[in-house]
Amino acid sequence: MTLQRLLAKDLAMYVILTNKPGFYRTELCEGLEPIEYYDYLFCGRKRAQYVIALLTKPLRVKIVDETGPEIVNFVPSKFLEKFETLEQARAKLQALASFGSMDIELRQVNL
C-alpha cells in the first residue's frame, strides 16, 4: 500500500522519537520512516535529538541504553503518542522543548 493510501485511510501516524547521546538511542526500523530531525540545545549545548517519524504499521521500537552494559528494550508502538498530522507532531515537539525563559533551542537538522 502506498504512503498516500496509508495516510488517507488513517493507517499511518506520526510519532516523536528521542535520542539522548550517552544515555539512550532509539533505532529506526522498517515501518518507521524519518521525516524531520531536530537538535535540542540547552544553553547552547546539544542535549538530545528528536526525530519525527511516520509510523506505517504496528511494531516494536528498539531503544538501546548506552549508560553501562548495553541493554536493549523493545517498546510496542501502541505505547507511543501518535499524531494524525505532521503539524500536530511539530506543535507537540515545540511544547516539549520550551520552558519559561530558559535558554532552550530546537534546531531543525538537515540529514
C-alpha positions as CSV (number, residue, x, y, z in Angstrom):
1,M,0.0,0.0,0.0
2,T,1.4,3.4,-0.9
3,L,2.1,6.1,1.7
4,Q,-0.8,8.3,0.3
5,R,-3.2,5.4,0.8
6,L,-2.0,4.7,4.3
7,L,-2.4,8.4,5.2
8,A,-5.9,8.5,3.5
9,K,-7.1,5.5,5.5
10,D,-5.6,6.8,8.8
11,L,-3.3,3.8,9.0
12,A,-0.2,5.9,9.2
13,M,0.6,8.2,12.1
14,Y,3.4,10.5,13.2
15,V,5.5,9.8,16.3
16,I,8.3,11.6,18.1
17,L,11.4,9.5,18.9
18,T,14.2,10.7,21.2
19,N,18.0,10.1,21.2
20,K,20.0,11.3,24.2
21,P,23.7,10.7,23.4
22,G,25.5,8.9,26.2
23,F,22.2,7.8,27.7
24,Y,20.0,6.0,25.2
25,R,19.1,5.9,21.5
26,T,16.0,4.9,19.6
27,E,16.7,3.0,16.4
28,L,14.7,3.3,13.2
29,C,13.4,0.2,11.6
30,E,11.1,-1.0,8.8
31,G,7.7,0.7,9.4
32,L,9.3,3.9,10.8
33,E,10.2,6.5,8.2
34,P,12.1,9.5,9.4
35,I,10.5,12.8,8.3
36,E,12.4,15.5,10.3
37,Y,15.3,15.7,12.7
38,Y,15.8,18.3,15.4
39,D,18.6,19.0,17.9
40,Y,17.6,20.1,21.3
41,L,20.0,22.6,22.7
42,F,20.2,23.8,26.3
43,C,22.4,26.8,27.0
44,G,23.9,26.3,23.5
45,R,24.9,22.6,24.1
46,K,23.2,19.7,22.3
47,R,21.4,17.6,24.9
48,A,19.2,15.4,22.7
49,Q,18.0,14.7,19.2
50,Y,14.3,14.3,18.2
51,V,13.1,12.5,15.1
52,I,9.6,13.0,13.8
53,A,8.8,9.7,12.1
54,L,6.0,8.2,10.1
55,L,4.7,5.0,11.7
56,T,3.3,2.9,8.9
57,K,2.5,-0.3,10.8
58,P,2.4,-1.6,14.4
59,L,5.9,-2.6,15.5
60,R,8.3,-2.7,18.4
61,V,10.6,0.3,18.7
62,K,14.2,-0.6,19.7
63,I,15.6,1.5,22.5
64,V,19.2,0.9,23.5
65,D,20.6,2.0,26.9
66,E,24.1,3.5,26.5
67,T,24.9,4.1,30.1
68,G,26.5,0.8,31.1
69,P,26.3,-2.6,29.8
70,E,24.2,-2.3,26.6
71,I,20.6,-3.0,27.5
72,V,18.0,-3.3,24.7
73,N,14.3,-2.8,25.1
74,F,11.6,-3.2,22.5
75,V,8.6,-0.9,23.2
76,P,5.4,-1.7,21.3
77,S,4.3,1.2,19.2
78,K,0.9,1.2,20.8
79,F,2.5,3.0,23.8
80,L,3.9,5.9,21.7
81,E,1.9,9.1,21.5
82,K,0.7,9.4,17.9
83,F,-0.3,12.4,15.8
84,E,-2.6,12.5,12.8
85,T,-0.6,15.2,11.1
86,L,3.0,16.4,10.8
87,E,1.8,19.8,12.1
88,Q,0.4,18.3,15.3
89,A,3.7,16.4,15.9
90,R,5.7,19.7,15.3
91,A,3.5,21.5,17.8
92,K,3.9,18.9,20.5
93,L,7.7,18.9,20.0
94,Q,7.7,22.7,20.4
95,A,5.7,22.4,23.6
96,L,8.2,19.7,24.9
97,A,11.1,22.0,24.1
98,S,10.0,25.1,25.8
99,F,10.1,26.0,29.4
100,G,9.6,29.6,30.6
101,S,12.5,31.9,29.8
102,M,15.3,29.2,29.9
103,D,17.9,29.2,27.2
104,I,16.4,26.3,25.1
105,E,16.5,26.0,21.3
106,L,15.0,23.4,19.0
107,R,17.0,23.5,15.7
108,Q,15.9,21.5,12.6
109,V,18.7,19.4,11.2
110,N,19.0,18.5,7.5
111,L,20.4,15.0,7.1
